[in-house]
Structures are given as structure tokens and as C-alpha cells.
Amino acid sequence: MRYLLTAIVLVVVSCVLIIGLRMFVEIPVAVICDRDKPNVEVQLSSTAIGGYFKVHHIGPCVTYTHESKAVGD
């Protein structure tokens, strides 16, 4: 019984930490690592008004992070 309670507490704490960190850390929408063909074309589209993607190059990988402008800016 104690093991089950410890496991439940661990899951709940992990979920709270992940949700809390999500507010401060940008999580990429897509990560592409292609060493053979580094010039692969990728097409992403945003459904948000004023939405766009930031591109970050990290070694042989490219990450795409979704951003959006406030409506009216």
C-alpha cells in the first residue's frame, strides 16, 4: 500500500513540474535531424492568427518553435 501511495505522489509531482516548466521553457513543435540530406524542405503552417515558427539550428538538427503575435499588434 505504501508503494502505491509513493508511486501516485511521484506521478502527481512529476505532472505538476512538467506543467509548471512548460510556462518557462519553449518546447519545439518539430525537431528534424537529417545528416544525409541537410537541405530537406519542411513546410509547417500555423492555424493561429499571426502565428509563425522560430527556427533554431543545433548541430545537425533544426528545431521549430511556434510563436504567435497578439491580435492587433
Backbone as numpy.savetxt, mean C-alpha at the origin, in Angstrom:
# Nx Ny Nz CAx CAy CAz Cx Cy Cz
-7.13 -23.10 27.66 -7.96 -21.90 27.66 -7.09 -20.65 27.66
-6.01 -20.68 28.44 -5.11 -19.53 28.50 -4.45 -19.30 27.16
-4.10 -20.38 26.44 -3.49 -20.27 25.13 -4.44 -19.59 24.15
-5.71 -19.95 24.19 -6.71 -19.36 23.30 -6.88 -17.88 23.58
-6.94 -17.50 24.83 -7.08 -16.09 25.21 -5.86 -15.29 24.75
-4.66 -15.86 24.93 -3.44 -15.19 24.48 -3.45 -15.01 22.96
-3.89 -16.00 22.24 -3.95 -15.92 20.78 -4.94 -14.85 20.33
-6.08 -14.77 20.97 -7.09 -13.76 20.62 -6.56 -12.36 20.90
-5.93 -12.16 22.03 -5.36 -10.86 22.38 -4.28 -10.48 21.37
-3.45 -11.43 20.98 -2.39 -11.16 20.01 -2.98 -10.74 18.66
-4.02 -11.39 18.21 -4.68 -11.04 16.94 -5.28 -9.64 17.02
-5.97 -9.33 18.10 -6.60 -8.02 18.25 -5.54 -6.92 18.29
-4.48 -7.11 19.04 -3.41 -6.11 19.12 -2.75 -5.93 17.76
-2.52 -7.01 17.03 -1.93 -6.92 15.70 -2.81 -6.13 14.75
-4.11 -6.38 14.78 -5.04 -5.65 13.92 -5.05 -4.16 14.25
-5.06 -3.83 15.51 -5.05 -2.42 15.91 -3.76 -1.74 15.46
-2.63 -2.42 15.59 -1.36 -1.85 15.15 -1.33 -1.65 13.64
-1.80 -2.62 12.90 -1.81 -2.50 11.44 -2.71 -1.36 10.99
-3.89 -1.25 11.57 -4.80 -0.17 11.20 -4.22 1.17 11.62
-3.61 1.24 12.78 -3.00 2.49 13.24 -1.83 2.92 12.38
-0.98 1.97 11.99 0.17 2.30 11.15 -0.27 2.71 9.75
-1.39 2.20 9.29 -1.89 2.54 7.95 -2.13 4.04 7.82
-2.42 4.71 8.92 -2.66 6.15 8.89 -1.39 6.94 8.63
-0.23 6.36 8.96 1.04 7.08 8.86 1.96 6.56 7.76
1.70 5.37 7.23 2.59 4.76 6.24 1.83 4.59 4.94
2.46 5.00 3.84 1.86 4.81 2.53 2.10 3.37 2.07
1.05 2.66 1.78 1.17 1.29 1.30 0.96 1.31 -0.21
1.91 0.76 -0.97 1.78 0.79 -2.42 0.58 0.00 -2.91
-0.01 0.48 -4.00 -1.11 -0.21 -4.64 -0.56 -1.36 -5.48
0.59 -1.12 -6.12 1.21 -2.13 -6.97 2.72 -2.07 -6.80
3.34 -3.24 -6.86 4.80 -3.34 -6.83 5.19 -4.24 -8.00
6.08 -3.73 -8.85 6.50 -4.50 -10.01 8.01 -4.66 -9.97
8.46 -5.90 -9.96 9.89 -6.20 -9.98 10.14 -7.12 -11.17
10.73 -6.59 -12.20 10.99 -7.36 -13.40 12.41 -7.10 -13.85
13.31 -8.00 -13.53 14.72 -7.80 -13.85 15.02 -8.08 -15.32
14.23 -8.94 -15.95 14.49 -9.27 -17.35 14.06 -8.16 -18.30
12.93 -7.52 -18.01 12.39 -6.48 -18.88 12.04 -5.26 -18.04
13.02 -4.42 -17.74 12.75 -3.28 -16.85 11.87 -2.19 -17.46
11.56 -2.27 -18.74 10.75 -1.24 -19.39 9.33 -1.72 -19.69
8.78 -2.55 -18.83 7.42 -3.06 -19.01 6.43 -1.92 -18.81
5.46 -1.81 -19.70 4.44 -0.77 -19.59 3.37 -1.20 -18.58
3.03 -0.30 -17.67 1.99 -0.56 -16.68 0.96 0.54 -16.79
-0.30 0.17 -16.82 -1.38 1.15 -16.89 -2.27 0.99 -15.66
-2.32 2.03 -14.84 -3.18 2.06 -13.67 -4.12 3.24 -13.82
-5.33 3.10 -13.36 -6.25 4.23 -13.40 -6.92 4.38 -12.05
-7.16 5.62 -11.69 -7.79 5.93 -10.41 -9.25 6.24 -10.63
-10.10 5.73 -9.76 -11.53 6.04 -9.85 -11.89 7.26 -9.01
-10.94 7.75 -8.22 -11.18 8.93 -7.38 -11.04 10.19 -8.23
-11.87 11.18 -7.95 -11.77 12.46 -8.64 -10.45 13.11 -8.24
-9.63 13.47 -9.22 -8.32 14.06 -8.93 -7.30 13.05 -8.46
-7.58 11.77 -8.61 -6.65 10.74 -8.15 -5.50 10.52 -9.12
-4.36 10.17 -8.59 -3.18 9.89 -9.41 -2.26 8.94 -8.65
-1.22 8.47 -9.30 -0.29 7.53 -8.68 1.10 8.13 -8.62
1.75 8.00 -7.46 3.15 8.37 -7.32 3.98 7.15 -7.65
5.05 7.37 -8.40 5.93 6.27 -8.80 7.22 6.39 -8.00
7.64 5.27 -7.39 8.89 5.23 -6.63 9.74 4.09 -7.17
11.00 4.37 -7.49 11.94 3.35 -7.95 12.79 2.89 -6.77
12.75 1.59 -6.51 13.54 1.01 -5.42 14.31 -0.16 -6.02
15.57 0.08 -6.34 16.38 -0.95 -6.99 15.74 -1.34 -8.30
15.58 -2.66 -8.56 14.96 -3.08 -9.81 13.43 -3.03 -9.77
12.86 -2.59 -8.66 11.41 -2.58 -8.50 10.83 -1.17 -8.65
9.57 -1.13 -9.02 8.83 0.12 -9.11 7.57 -0.04 -8.27
7.29 0.94 -7.40 6.05 0.90 -6.62 5.15 2.05 -7.04
3.87 1.82 -6.98 2.87 2.83 -7.31 1.99 3.05 -6.08
1.94 4.29 -5.60 1.14 4.65 -4.43 0.05 5.60 -4.86
-1.19 5.29 -4.50 -2.33 6.12 -4.89 -2.39 7.38 -4.05
-2.62 8.50 -4.70 -2.81 9.79 -4.05 -4.06 10.41 -4.64
-4.65 11.35 -3.92 -5.79 12.07 -4.49 -5.79 13.50 -3.94
-6.21 14.40 -4.80 -6.33 15.80 -4.42 -7.74 16.03 -3.90
-7.86 16.95 -2.95 -9.19 17.30 -2.44 -9.97 17.96 -3.57
-11.25 17.68 -3.65 -12.10 18.26 -4.68 -12.13 19.78 -4.49
-11.90 20.52 -5.57 -11.93 21.97 -5.49 -10.56 22.59 -5.42
-9.49 21.77 -5.28 -8.11 22.30 -5.24 -7.59 22.49 -6.64
